[in-house]
Amino acid sequence: MSTAEATRISTRSRGYERWLLFLLVLIYASSMTDRILVAIVGPVLKREMGLSDFQLGLLSGLAFSIFYATLGIPIGRLAERYNRKLMISVSIVAWSLMTMLCGTAGSFASMMVYRLGVGIGEAGSTPTSHSLLSDQFPPSKRATVYGIYALGPAVGVFIGAFGGGTIAHLYGWRMAFYAFGFPGIILGLIAYFTLREPKRGNFDSIESKHVPALKEVLAAFVREKPFWQMSLGIVTTSISIYGTFMFQSIYMGRTFGLNMQQAGLTLAIVNGVGAFVGGLIGGYGSDWMAKRDRRWYGWIPAVGSLLGIPFTIISFTSMNFAVSTVAMFLMATSLNVWNGPSFSVIHSRLEPRMRATASALVFLLMNLVGQGLGPAWVGWMSDRFASNIFTGSGDYAAACKAPIADAVAASCHVAGTQGLRYAMIAPIIMVAIATWSFFAAARSIGRSK
């Protein structure tokens, strides 16, 4: 424990720390409910708007992430200088309003524009929250804290999948966007009036008002091997997570005949609870094991990624619903242990006023490549595989575009189902790369002790 940590730890307000973490988890969950809704109502959007799987992939991935990722760094730079609670409050209100506008979309183009707006709004939340947490909690607790914070998406997935699927099934997909956008406005107001702005570098021996230039942060990224190795693992894992996750609802419908409500409930349990358990294992487990050997910060994500490979294969090859869903749960658990230990390693090697920018840099790579390209890649592969499998007359894309003629409906269903199955398995290539990267990071952490 550093001198700065020891001298300040007695002044911490446990009650406020719990509230801060709880509220930031809720805000993170709110952002994820907005993201997942497109995946949940995807079958209806595909039918009503005549979309291809590739277009669905763009709406659930690149349309959101292109601005979410690229604006993260300039907003992160602002977070190094200005009031962070104000930035978080404005961000959540902005993305919530854009989510509600998604409910008014009448075409692929208008939905694309609104999803871009959601991404712009959400860009100011996560890097800023990471910076707040670093100044509120000591280094010895950060993996646990980041692991708990990373439960936000798991909670959001559970609420969004179950609630969104149910609302969309009973009242229509537009009402789902209205229902999940409005609570974010309330959360934004609560954040503004209850959060505090902590002292920068509160638990660090380096206390400076100087904000390092962006090139200094980039230099640290290149210089510190664990930094870029953990980041590579995060990015490649994200390609697999987002690529498969955004199509699971559609896969459940095509393979097992589930409607939106049934698919939403299944995915709420599989992905919501699975990611929740994975986050706890990664956060608490790595902090506990790292007391003996700091290399566990890399080993735990590596083992999780390695286990994720067979679970992914079983998830999308089994034709037994129970076997498939259990494998999906284990896949979600194993592929979500990386968050807490990864950001703990990254932040422990940086000055306090580098952390928001560093988080934004990692999220730029994670979301632009992982969330931006992952779903689009899976959707594109699904269309390509389906075109090759299609046994009907003519071109698959033209013949199977809604509304589908009865004579070719069966051929379209078989091609679409099989094509998506193969596309969902392909991202294990990325998971294999992540496994190597996390093991390499563990080795570098051991050498730098």
C-alpha positions in Angstrom: 0.0 0.0 0.0 1.4 3.4 -1.0 1.9 6.3 1.4 -0.8 8.3 -0.3 -3.2 5.4 -0.1 -2.5 4.8 3.6 -3.0 8.4 4.6 -6.2 8.9 2.8 -8.0 5.6 3.3 -9.3 6.6 6.7 -11.1 9.6 5.2 -13.2 7.6 2.8 -17.0 7.7 3.1 -18.1 4.1 2.8 -21.8 5.2 2.4 -21.0 7.6 -0.5 -18.7 5.1 -2.1 -21.5 2.5 -2.2 -23.9 5.1 -3.6 -21.4 6.2 -6.2 -20.7 2.7 -7.4 -24.4 1.8 -7.3 -25.5 4.8 -9.4 -22.7 4.4 -11.9 -23.7 0.8 -12.3 -27.3 1.8 -13.0 -26.1 4.4 -15.5 -24.0 1.8 -17.3 -26.9 -0.6 -17.2 -29.1 2.1 -18.8 -26.7 2.5 -21.6 -26.7 -1.2 -22.3 -30.5 -1.5 -22.3 -30.5 1.2 -25.1 -27.9 -0.8 -27.1 -29.5 -4.2 -26.8 -33.0 -3.1 -27.8 -32.0 -3.2 -31.5 -30.9 -6.8 -31.1 -34.1 -7.8 -29.3 -36.5 -6.2 -31.8 -34.2 -7.1 -34.8 -36.6 -9.8 -36.2 -39.4 -7.2 -36.4 -37.2 -4.5 -37.9 -35.9 -6.9 -40.5 -39.5 -7.8 -41.5 -41.0 -4.3 -41.4 -38.1 -2.5 -43.0 -36.9 -5.3 -45.3 -33.4 -5.4 -43.8 -30.6 -7.9 -44.4 -28.5 -9.4 -41.6 -25.7 -7.1 -42.6 -27.9 -4.0 -42.1 -29.1 -5.3 -38.7 -25.4 -5.7 -37.9 -24.8 -2.1 -38.8 -27.6 -0.8 -36.7 -26.6 -2.8 -33.6 -22.9 -2.1 -34.1 -21.3 0.5 -36.4 -24.2 3.0 -36.3 -23.8 3.2 -32.6 -20.1 2.8 -32.1 -18.6 5.0 -34.8 -19.2 8.2 -32.8 -19.3 6.5 -29.4 -15.7 5.3 -29.9 -14.2 8.2 -31.8 -15.6 10.9 -29.5 -14.4 9.0 -26.4 -10.9 10.4 -26.6 -11.7 14.1 -26.9 -14.4 13.7 -24.2 -11.8 11.8 -22.1 -9.4 14.8 -22.5 -12.2 17.1 -21.3 -12.7 14.8 -18.3 -9.1 15.3 -17.3 -9.8 19.0 -16.9 -13.4 19.7 -16.1 -16.3 18.6 -13.9 -16.9 14.9 -14.4 -20.3 14.6 -12.7 -21.7 17.3 -15.1 -20.3 15.4 -18.1 -21.9 12.2 -17.0 -25.3 13.8 -16.3 -25.4 15.6 -19.7 -24.4 12.4 -21.5 -27.1 10.2 -20.0 -29.8 12.7 -20.8 -28.6 13.1 -24.3 -28.5 9.4 -25.2 -31.8 8.7 -23.5 -33.5 11.3 -25.7 -32.0 9.8 -28.8 -33.1 6.3 -27.7 -36.7 7.6 -27.5 -36.3 9.0 -31.0 -35.4 5.5 -32.2 -39.0 4.6 -31.5 -40.1 7.1 -34.2 -37.9 5.6 -37.0 -39.6 4.6 -40.2 -36.7 3.4 -42.3 -33.2 2.1 -42.1 -31.8 5.6 -42.8 -33.7 7.3 -40.0 -32.9 4.5 -37.5 -29.2 4.8 -38.5 -29.2 8.5 -37.7 -30.8 8.0 -34.3 -28.4 5.2 -33.4 -25.5 7.5 -34.3 -27.0 10.0 -31.8 -27.2 7.4 -29.1 -23.5 6.7 -29.6 -22.6 10.4 -29.4 -24.5 10.7 -26.1 -22.9 7.6 -24.5 -19.4 8.6 -25.5 -19.1 10.8 -22.4 -20.1 8.3 -19.8 -17.7 5.3 -19.3 -14.3 7.0 -19.6 -15.4 9.7 -17.2 -16.9 7.1 -14.8 -13.6 5.2 -14.8 -11.7 8.4 -13.9 -14.1 9.1 -11.0 -13.7 5.6 -9.6 -9.9 5.8 -9.8 -10.0 8.8 -7.6 -12.5 7.4 -5.2 -11.0 4.0 -4.5 -7.4 2.9 -3.6 -5.4 0.8 -6.1 -5.8 -2.4 -4.0 -9.5 -2.3 -4.5 -9.7 -1.2 -8.2 -10.0 -4.5 -9.9 -13.0 -5.3 -7.6 -14.5 -1.9 -8.2 -14.1 -2.1 -12.0 -15.5 -5.6 -11.9 -18.6 -4.4 -10.0 -18.9 -1.4 -12.4 -18.7 -3.8 -15.3 -21.8 -5.6 -13.9 -23.7 -2.6 -15.4 -23.9 -4.1 -18.9 -25.0 -7.5 -17.4 -27.8 -5.8 -15.4 -28.7 -3.8 -18.6 -28.7 -6.9 -20.7 -31.1 -8.7 -18.2 -33.5 -5.7 -18.0 -33.3 -4.9 -21.7 -33.6 -8.4 -22.9 -36.5 -9.4 -20.6 -38.2 -6.1 -20.3 -37.6 -5.0 -23.9 -38.7 -8.3 -25.3 -41.9 -8.3 -23.2 -42.8 -4.7 -24.0 -42.1 -5.2 -27.7 -44.1 -8.4 -27.8 -47.1 -6.9 -26.0 -47.1 -3.3 -27.1 -44.8 -3.1 -30.2 -41.2 -2.3 -30.7 -41.6 1.5 -30.7 -43.0 1.5 -27.2 -39.9 -0.5 -26.0 -37.7 2.4 -27.1 -39.9 5.0 -25.4 -40.1 2.9 -22.2 -36.3 2.5 -21.9 -35.3 6.0 -22.9 -37.3 7.9 -20.3 -35.7 6.5 -17.1 -32.3 7.6 -18.3 -33.4 11.3 -18.0 -34.3 10.7 -14.4 -30.9 9.0 -13.8 -29.2 12.0 -15.3 -30.8 14.4 -12.9 -30.1 12.2 -9.9 -26.4 12.0 -10.9 -26.1 15.7 -11.2 -27.6 16.4 -7.8 -25.9 13.6 -5.8 -22.5 12.9 -7.2 -19.3 14.7 -6.0 -16.2 15.6 -7.8 -13.2 13.9 -5.9 -9.7 15.2 -5.8 -7.5 14.1 -8.7 -5.0 11.4 -7.8 -6.6 10.9 -4.4 -4.8 7.6 -3.7 -1.7 8.2 -5.8 1.8 9.3 -4.9 1.9 11.5 -8.0 -0.3 14.6 -7.5 -0.2 17.1 -10.3 -2.5 19.6 -11.9 -0.6 19.1 -15.2 -2.7 17.3 -17.8 -0.3 15.2 -19.9 -0.5 15.7 -23.7 -2.3 13.0 -25.7 1.1 11.9 -27.2 2.3 11.2 -23.7 -0.6 8.8 -23.1 0.0 7.2 -26.5 3.7 6.8 -25.6 2.8 5.1 -22.3 0.5 2.8 -24.3 3.3 1.7 -26.5 5.9 1.6 -23.8 4.0 -0.5 -21.3 3.6 -4.0 -22.7 0.8 -5.0 -20.3 -1.1 -2.0 -21.5 -1.3 -2.9 -25.1 -1.4 -6.6 -24.5 -4.4 -6.3 -22.3 -6.0 -3.9 -24.8 -5.5 -6.4 -27.6 -7.2 -9.0 -25.5 -10.1 -6.7 -24.8 -10.6 -5.7 -28.4 -10.5 -9.3 -29.8 -12.8 -10.6 -27.1 -15.2 -7.7 -27.8 -15.4 -8.7 -31.5 -16.7 -12.1 -30.4 -18.9 -10.9 -27.6 -20.7 -8.2 -29.6 -20.7 -10.1 -32.8 -22.5 -13.1 -31.4 -24.5 -11.3 -28.7 -26.3 -8.9 -31.1 -27.6 -11.8 -33.2 -28.5 -14.3 -30.4 -32.1 -13.2 -30.3 -32.5 -13.7 -34.0 -30.6 -17.0 -33.8 -33.0 -18.2 -31.1 -36.0 -17.3 -33.2 -34.7 -19.0 -36.4 -33.3 -22.2 -34.7 -35.8 -22.8 -31.8 -38.8 -20.8 -32.9 -38.8 -18.4 -30.0 -40.8 -15.1 -30.2 -39.4 -11.8 -28.9 -40.7 -12.3 -25.4 -39.3 -15.8 -25.1 -36.0 -14.9 -26.7 -35.7 -11.9 -24.4 -36.3 -13.9 -21.3 -33.8 -16.6 -22.4 -31.1 -14.0 -23.2 -31.7 -12.1 -20.0 -30.8 -15.2 -18.0 -28.1 -16.5 -20.3 -26.2 -13.2 -21.0 -27.4 -11.0 -18.1 -26.7 -13.5 -15.3 -23.8 -15.0 -17.1 -22.0 -11.7 -17.6 -22.8 -10.8 -14.0 -21.2 -13.9 -12.6 -18.2 -13.5 -15.0 -17.7 -9.9 -13.8 -17.7 -10.9 -10.1 -15.2 -13.8 -10.8 -12.9 -11.5 -12.7 -13.0 -8.6 -10.3 -13.0 -10.3 -6.8 -11.0 -13.3 -8.1 -8.1 -11.3 -9.6 -7.8 -9.0 -6.6 -7.7 -12.0 -4.2 -5.3 -14.1 -6.3 -3.1 -11.1 -7.1 -2.2 -10.8 -3.4 -0.1 -13.9 -4.0 1.0 -13.2 -7.6 0.1 -10.2 -9.7 0.2 -12.3 -12.9 -3.3 -13.5 -12.0 -4.5 -10.2 -13.4 -3.6 -11.6 -16.8 -4.1 -15.3 -16.1 -7.8 -15.0 -15.1 -8.9 -13.3 -18.4 -6.7 -15.8 -20.3 -8.3 -18.8 -18.8 -11.8 -17.3 -19.3 -11.1 -16.7 -23.0 -9.7 -20.2 -23.4 -12.8 -21.8 -21.9 -15.0 -19.6 -24.1 -13.9 -21.4 -27.3 -15.5 -24.8 -26.6 -18.6 -23.2 -25.0 -19.1 -21.0 -28.1 -18.9 -24.0 -30.4 -21.4 -26.0 -28.4 -23.7 -23.0 -28.1 -24.2 -22.8 -31.9 -23.9 -26.4 -33.0 -26.2 -28.1 -30.6 -29.8 -28.5 -31.8 -30.9 -29.2 -28.2 -32.4 -26.1 -26.6 -31.3 -26.9 -23.1 -27.7 -27.8 -24.1 -27.4 -24.7 -26.2 -28.7 -22.3 -23.6 -26.4 -23.8 -20.8 -23.4 -23.5 -23.1 -24.4 -19.9 -23.9 -24.5 -19.1 -20.2 -21.0 -20.6 -19.7 -19.8 -18.7 -22.8 -21.1 -15.4 -21.4 -19.6 -16.1 -18.0 -16.1 -17.1 -19.3 -15.9 -14.2 -21.8 -16.8 -11.5 -19.3 -14.1 -12.1 -16.6 -11.6 -9.7 -18.3 -13.1 -6.3 -17.4 -12.0 -5.7 -13.8 -8.4 -7.1 -14.0 -7.8 -5.5 -17.4 -8.6 -1.9 -16.4 -6.9 -2.4 -13.0 -3.6 -3.2 -14.8 -4.0 -0.3 -17.3 -4.8 2.3 -14.6 -2.1 1.1 -12.2 0.5 2.1 -14.7 -0.7 5.6 -15.5 -0.7 9.0 -13.9 -4.1 10.1 -12.5 -4.7 12.6 -15.2 -4.0 10.1 -17.9 -6.7 7.6 -16.9 -9.9 9.0 -18.5 -7.9 9.4 -21.8 -6.5 5.8 -21.4 -10.0 4.4 -20.8 -11.3 6.3 -23.8 -8.4 5.0 -25.9 -9.2 1.4 -24.9 -12.9 2.0 -25.5 -12.2 3.5 -28.9 -10.5 0.2 -29.9 -13.0 -1.9 -28.1 -16.1 -0.3 -29.5 -15.0 0.8 -32.9 -13.5 -2.5 -33.7 -15.4 -4.9 -31.3 -18.9 -3.5 -31.3 -18.6 -1.6 -34.5 -17.3 -4.3 -36.7 -18.2 -7.5 -34.8 -22.0 -7.4 -35.5 -21.5 -6.2 -39.1 -18.9 -8.9 -39.7 -21.2 -11.6 -38.3 -24.2 -10.2 -40.3 -22.1 -10.1 -43.5 -20.9 -13.7 -43.0 -24.4 -14.8 -42.3 -25.7 -13.3 -45.6 -22.7 -14.9 -47.5 -23.2 -18.3 -46.0 -26.9 -18.2 -46.5 -26.4 -17.3 -50.2 -24.3 -20.3 -50.7 -26.6 -22.6 -48.8 -29.8 -21.3 -50.5 -31.4 -24.0 -52.8 -34.3 -22.0 -54.2 -34.3 -20.4 -57.6 -32.7 -17.0 -58.0 -30.6 -14.9 -55.7 -31.0 -15.4 -51.9 -31.1 -11.7 -51.0 -33.8 -10.9 -53.6 -35.9 -14.1 -53.1 -35.8 -13.9 -49.3 -36.4 -10.2 -48.8 -39.7 -9.6 -46.9 -42.4 -10.3 -47.8 -41.3 -13.8 -48.7 -43.3 -15.9 -51.2 -44.7 -19.1 -49.7 -43.0 -21.2 -52.4 -39.5 -20.2 -51.2 -40.1 -19.6 -47.5 -38.8 -23.0 -46.4 -35.6 -22.6 -48.5 -35.1 -19.1 -47.1 -35.5 -20.3 -43.5 -33.0 -23.2 -43.9 -30.4 -21.0 -45.5 -30.9 -18.1 -43.0 -30.7 -20.4 -40.0 -27.6 -22.4 -41.2 -25.9 -19.3 -42.5 -26.3 -17.5 -39.1 -25.1 -20.6 -37.2 -21.8 -20.7 -39.1 -21.4 -17.0 -38.8 -21.8 -17.2 -35.0 -19.1 -19.8 -34.6 -16.5 -17.9 -36.7 -15.5 -15.3 -34.0 -13.7 -18.0 -31.9 -10.7 -17.0 -34.0 -10.7 -13.7 -32.2 -11.1 -15.4 -28.8 -8.0 -17.5 -29.6 -6.0 -14.3 -30.2 -7.4 -12.9 -26.9 -6.2 -16.0 -25.0 -2.7 -15.5 -26.3 -2.7 -11.8 -25.6 -3.9 -12.1 -21.9 -1.3 -14.9 -21.2 1.4 -12.6 -22.8 0.2 -9.7 -20.5 0.6 -12.0 -17.5 4.1 -12.8 -18.5 4.9 -9.1 -18.9 3.4 -8.2 -15.5 5.6 -10.9 -13.9 8.7 -9.4 -15.5 7.9 -5.8 -14.4 7.5 -6.6 -10.7 
